[in-house]
Amino acid sequence: MNNSSNEINSVADANRKAVTNTIFSPRFYTTDFDAMDKLNIEPVRAEWDAMMAEYEGDNNHDHFQRDATFADEARELASKMSPELRQEFLDFLVSSLTSEFSGCVLYNEIKRNVTNPDIKQLMEYMARDESRHAGFINSSLRDYGLGIDLGDLKRTKKYTFFKPKYIFYATYLSEKIGYARYIRIFRQLEKHPEKRFHPIFRWFQRWCNDEFRHGESFALIMRANPNLLRGGNLLWIRFFLLAVYATMYVRDHTRPELKQAMGLEPTEYDFDVFRITNEITKQVFPILLDIDHPAFRANLDRLFACSQRADEGMKAGGVLGYARKALWSVAGAAIFARMFFIPVQSNQLPDTARMVPAW
């Protein structure tokens, strides 16, 4: 985060960061609504109805309201942040808000364009939750005078079309790895409150439990439609697992101040998150990444190095700079391709899909 062109120092900077699509930034999606309409939930009806009752109970309706001390605590702690930590934290807030609002937009679009009552009801509940999360994060950005115009973001950010199955794989993993990331941070700061440099981290357990339940919803959809979990689709599951893990690793090592301020070492933290996520995904995926394979960690480090070299080329500019960026981007793609062929582990699916957030 030491590239001044990437710094967030104004409302315009924050909104530009949110609207810009990069390989590591959250995207907005649209999908095939007719295919969504044809989804069948009957094979998991009992588990589905129990989950819908949880959503209906709305036990998080008052979870994302700031308490009386929030603003004063945020102001006091902000004065103690280094410039580097401040930039990485603002980048985290903007990317997190964009991710949460992306879910809100997608779920609302699906709700409006389907008639399947099960899917329509689910999307309404999840859009409600994501809207609360996005609003809560935006309040913290406004404390810095950097609030995002969500209406403008919805109108101006480019949308990527994903088939429903890609939505299921990617969003399930996003929600579950989000849970793993936030609960790992929450537990760390629970033990070391002196390292909590912003009050938003006090809400991470509530936040991550919502993420967990959203992931449960997609797990049930996939378990109810087992064709999504076999044959050639195993290759897509493998791809999305690797893409999500690799993206997280590179992003976290690009902004190391954030984890170090919490007393976390980025590589150790990431592998803790991978282990939690691997355990969770046993509920639905027949394969798991072998994160302990010697080539896995080594190639993640190579990916990060390629990303750094590509960024240096972009910063240098000019023909030579862009050529360097292209060269290192190709090198990164080649490393990712090699990682795809690291042997995976088989997993026998349990009889029931639902899990509880026990970490």
C-alpha positions in Angstrom: 0.0 0.0 0.0 2.9 2.4 -0.5 1.9 3.4 -4.0 0.5 6.9 -3.7 -1.8 6.4 -6.6 -3.5 3.7 -4.6 -3.9 5.7 -1.4 -7.3 6.6 0.0 -7.2 10.3 1.1 -10.5 11.6 -0.2 -14.1 10.6 -1.0 -13.1 10.5 -4.6 -10.3 8.1 -3.9 -12.5 5.8 -1.8 -15.3 5.7 -4.5 -12.7 5.1 -7.3 -11.2 2.2 -5.3 -14.7 0.7 -4.8 -15.7 1.0 -8.5 -12.4 -0.3 -10.0 -12.2 -4.0 -10.9 -8.8 -5.7 -10.5 -7.9 -9.3 -10.1 -7.9 -8.9 -6.3 -10.9 -6.6 -5.9 -14.5 -7.7 -5.2 -16.7 -7.7 -8.2 -20.4 -7.3 -8.9 -22.2 -10.2 -10.5 -25.3 -11.1 -12.5 -26.5 -14.6 -13.4 -28.9 -16.8 -15.3 -32.2 -16.2 -13.5 -34.1 -18.8 -15.4 -31.7 -21.5 -14.2 -32.0 -20.1 -10.7 -35.8 -20.6 -11.0 -35.4 -24.3 -11.7 -33.4 -25.1 -8.5 -35.0 -27.9 -6.5 -34.6 -27.8 -2.7 -36.8 -30.9 -1.8 -33.9 -33.3 -1.1 -32.8 -31.1 1.8 -36.3 -29.8 2.7 -36.1 -30.4 6.5 -32.7 -28.7 6.8 -33.8 -25.9 4.5 -37.0 -25.1 6.4 -35.1 -25.0 9.7 -32.6 -22.5 8.2 -35.5 -20.4 6.9 -36.9 -20.3 10.4 -33.6 -19.0 11.6 -33.6 -16.2 9.0 -37.2 -15.4 9.8 -36.3 -15.1 13.5 -33.9 -12.3 12.5 -31.8 -12.6 15.6 -29.2 -10.2 14.2 -31.6 -7.3 13.6 -29.9 -5.2 16.3 -26.4 -6.6 15.9 -25.1 -3.9 13.6 -25.8 -0.8 15.6 -22.9 1.3 17.0 -22.8 1.7 20.7 -22.3 5.0 22.6 -18.5 4.5 22.8 -17.9 3.6 19.2 -17.2 7.0 17.6 -15.0 8.2 20.5 -13.0 5.0 20.5 -12.6 5.1 16.7 -11.4 8.7 16.9 -8.9 8.1 19.8 -7.4 5.0 18.1 -7.2 6.6 14.7 -4.8 9.2 16.1 -2.4 6.3 17.1 -2.3 4.6 13.7 0.8 4.9 11.5 0.2 6.2 8.0 0.8 2.8 6.6 -1.6 1.0 8.9 -4.3 3.7 8.2 -4.0 3.1 4.5 -4.2 -0.6 4.8 -7.2 -0.4 7.1 -9.0 2.0 4.8 -8.3 -0.4 1.9 -9.7 -3.2 4.0 -12.9 -1.2 4.8 -13.5 -0.2 1.2 -12.9 -3.7 -0.2 -15.1 -5.2 2.6 -17.9 -2.8 1.9 -17.7 -3.5 -1.8 -17.8 -7.2 -1.2 -20.8 -7.0 1.2 -22.7 -4.6 -1.1 -21.9 -6.9 -4.1 -23.8 -9.6 -2.3 -26.7 -7.3 -1.5 -27.0 -6.2 -5.2 -26.8 -9.8 -6.5 -29.3 -11.2 -4.0 -31.8 -8.4 -4.7 -31.4 -8.9 -8.4 -32.1 -12.7 -8.1 -35.1 -12.0 -5.8 -36.6 -9.7 -8.3 -36.1 -12.0 -11.3 -37.2 -15.4 -10.0 -40.5 -16.9 -9.0 -39.2 -20.0 -7.2 -40.5 -19.3 -3.6 -37.5 -21.0 -1.9 -34.9 -19.1 -3.7 -36.8 -15.8 -3.6 -37.2 -16.0 0.2 -33.6 -16.9 0.7 -32.3 -14.0 -1.4 -34.6 -11.6 0.4 -33.1 -12.6 3.8 -29.5 -12.6 2.6 -29.9 -9.2 0.9 -31.2 -7.8 4.2 -28.2 -9.1 6.1 -25.6 -7.8 3.5 -27.3 -4.4 3.4 -26.8 -4.1 7.2 -23.1 -5.2 6.9 -22.4 -2.7 4.1 -24.1 0.1 6.0 -22.2 -0.6 9.2 -18.9 -0.6 7.4 -19.8 2.6 5.5 -20.5 4.3 8.9 -16.8 3.7 9.8 -15.7 5.1 6.5 -17.8 8.2 7.1 -15.9 8.7 10.4 -12.9 9.4 8.2 -15.0 11.5 5.8 -14.7 8.8 3.2 -18.2 7.4 2.8 -19.1 5.4 -0.3 -22.0 6.5 -2.5 -23.7 3.1 -2.7 -26.3 4.2 -5.3 -23.5 5.5 -7.6 -21.5 2.3 -7.0 -24.4 0.1 -8.1 -24.9 2.2 -11.3 -21.2 2.6 -12.3 -19.4 -0.6 -11.3 -19.1 -3.2 -14.1 -21.0 -6.5 -13.7 -19.5 -9.9 -14.4 -21.8 -12.7 -15.7 -21.5 -16.0 -13.7 -23.4 -19.1 -14.3 -25.4 -20.1 -11.2 -23.0 -22.9 -10.4 -20.1 -20.5 -10.4 -22.1 -18.2 -8.1 -22.7 -21.1 -5.7 -19.0 -22.2 -5.6 -17.6 -18.7 -5.4 -20.1 -17.3 -3.0 -20.1 -20.3 -0.7 -16.3 -20.1 -0.4 -16.4 -16.3 0.0 -18.9 -16.6 2.9 -17.1 -19.5 4.6 -13.6 -18.1 4.3 -15.0 -14.8 5.4 -16.2 -16.5 8.6 -12.8 -18.1 9.1 -10.9 -14.9 8.6 -13.1 -12.8 10.9 -13.4 -15.4 13.7 -9.6 -15.9 13.7 -9.2 -12.1 14.1 -11.9 -11.9 16.7 -10.3 -14.7 18.8 -6.9 -13.0 18.5 -8.2 -9.6 19.7 -10.3 -11.3 22.4 -7.0 -12.5 23.8 -5.1 -9.3 23.1 -7.6 -6.4 23.3 -4.6 -3.9 23.5 -4.0 -4.7 19.8 -7.6 -3.8 18.7 -6.9 -0.6 16.8 -10.5 0.0 15.8 -13.9 -0.7 17.5 -15.3 -2.4 14.4 -13.4 -5.6 15.4 -15.7 -5.9 18.5 -18.5 -6.8 16.0 -16.5 -9.4 14.1 -18.1 -12.4 15.8 -21.6 -11.3 15.0 -20.6 -10.4 11.5 -18.8 -13.7 10.8 -21.8 -15.7 12.1 -23.9 -14.1 9.4 -21.3 -15.1 6.9 -21.4 -18.6 8.2 -25.1 -18.9 7.8 -25.1 -17.5 4.3 -22.6 -20.2 3.4 -24.9 -22.8 4.9 -27.6 -21.7 2.4 -25.4 -22.3 -0.6 -24.2 -25.6 0.9 -27.8 -26.8 1.0 -28.5 -25.7 -2.5 -25.5 -27.7 -3.7 -26.3 -30.8 -1.6 -29.9 -30.6 -3.0 -28.5 -30.6 -6.5 -25.7 -33.2 -6.4 -24.8 -32.9 -10.1 -23.0 -29.7 -9.0 -20.6 -31.8 -6.9 -19.5 -34.5 -9.3 -18.0 -35.2 -12.8 -16.5 -32.2 -14.6 -17.8 -29.9 -11.9 -15.1 -31.2 -9.5 -12.6 -29.3 -11.7 -14.5 -26.1 -11.2 -14.6 -26.7 -7.4 -10.9 -27.2 -7.5 -10.4 -24.0 -9.5 -12.5 -21.9 -7.2 -10.9 -23.3 -4.0 -7.5 -22.5 -5.4 -8.5 -19.0 -6.7 -10.0 -18.0 -3.4 -7.1 -19.2 -1.3 -4.5 -17.8 -3.6 -6.2 -14.4 -3.8 -6.4 -14.2 -0.1 -2.8 -15.0 0.4 -1.5 -12.4 -2.1 -3.9 -9.7 -0.7 -2.8 -10.3 2.9 0.8 -10.2 2.0 0.3 -7.0 0.0 -1.0 -5.3 3.2 1.0 -6.9 6.0 0.7 -4.0 8.4 -2.9 -4.9 9.1 -2.2 -8.3 10.4 1.0 -7.4 12.2 -0.8 -4.6 14.1 -3.1 -7.3 15.5 -0.2 -9.5 16.5 -0.7 -11.9 13.6 2.0 -13.1 11.2 0.3 -13.1 7.7 1.5 -16.5 6.5 0.6 -18.2 9.8 -2.8 -16.4 9.8 -3.6 -17.4 6.3 -2.8 -21.1 6.9 -4.9 -21.0 10.0 -7.8 -19.7 7.9 -7.2 -22.3 5.2 -7.4 -25.1 7.8 -10.6 -23.8 9.2 -12.1 -23.4 5.7 -11.0 -26.9 4.7 -12.8 -28.3 7.8 -15.9 -26.4 7.0 -16.0 -27.3 3.3 -16.1 -31.0 4.2 -19.9 -30.4 4.5 -20.3 -30.0 0.8 -17.2 -30.5 -1.4 -16.0 -34.0 -2.3 -12.4 -32.7 -2.6 -10.1 -30.6 -0.4 -6.9 -28.7 -1.3 -3.8 -30.3 0.2 -2.6 -27.1 2.0 0.3 -29.1 3.6 1.7 -30.2 0.3 5.3 -28.7 0.0 4.5 -27.2 -3.4 1.4 -25.4 -2.1 3.1 -22.9 0.2 6.1 -22.5 -2.1 3.9 -21.6 -5.1 1.8 -19.2 -3.0 5.0 -17.3 -2.2 6.0 -17.3 -5.9 2.5 -16.0 -6.8 3.0 -13.1 -4.3 6.5 -12.4 -5.8 5.0 -12.3 -9.3 2.2 -9.9 -8.1 4.8 -7.6 -6.6 6.9 -7.5 -9.8 3.8 -6.9 -11.9 2.8 -4.0 -9.6 6.3 -2.6 -9.9 6.0 -2.7 -13.7 2.6 -0.9 -13.5 4.1 1.8 -11.2 7.1 2.3 -13.6 4.7 3.0 -16.5 5.7 3.4 -20.1 6.2 0.6 -22.6 8.9 -1.2 -20.6 6.8 -1.0 -17.4 3.7 -2.4 -19.0 5.8 -5.1 -20.7 7.2 -6.1 -17.2 3.7 -6.2 -15.9 2.5 -8.5 -18.7 5.6 -10.7 -18.3 5.1 -11.2 -14.5 1.3 -11.6 -14.9 1.9 -14.5 -17.4 4.4 -16.0 -14.9 1.8 -15.8 -12.1 -0.7 -17.5 -14.3 1.7 -20.3 -15.1 2.3 -20.8 -11.3 -1.4 -20.9 -10.7 -1.7 -23.5 -13.4 1.0 -25.7 -11.8 -0.8 -25.4 -8.5 -4.0 -26.7 -10.1 -2.3 -30.0 -10.6 -1.2 -30.5 -7.0 -3.0 -33.6 -5.9 -6.2 -33.0 -3.9 -7.6 -34.9 -1.0 -10.9 -36.9 -1.3 -13.7 -36.2 1.2 -16.7 -38.4 2.0 -19.7 -36.1 2.5 -21.6 -36.3 5.8 -25.2 -37.4 5.8 -26.4 -33.9 6.8 -25.0 -30.7 5.5 -25.6 -28.2 8.3 -22.8 -27.2 10.6 -22.5 -24.8 13.5 -19.9 -22.1 13.8 -17.7 -23.7 16.5 -14.3 -22.0 16.0 
